[in-house]
Amino acid sequence: MDFWIKNERGQAQFKGGRHDWPQASAIAAGCLHFSLDDEDELVAEEERSCYNCRYRRWTEHSFICMKR
Ligand code: SF4
């Protein structure tokens, strides 16, 4: 849970913000829940990334994962 903090609702928010591309892809590489989002929602070049996952919900400065 190193790369996550709990927000006020108890949801897991990514500590790396919106631009930690290497970390977002490293997490997704080891995540059993990864699922590629719709094409118009993809933002990362590397396909397998939390930033491209249908379970991430963007926040102002980062995203939360709906599977954590
Ligand atoms: S956003 Fe959540 S479910 Fe999706 S790859 Fe990242 S950790 Fe896994």
Boltz pocket constraint, residues with backbone or C-beta under 6 A from the ligand:
constraints:
  - pocket:
      binder: B
      contacts: [[A, 24], [A, 27], [A, 28], [A, 31], [A, 32], [A, 33], [A, 34], [A, 35], [A, 49], [A, 50], [A, 51], [A, 53], [A, 54], [A, 55], [A, 56], [A, 64], [A, 65], [A, 66], [A, 67], [A, 68]]
      max_distance: 6.0
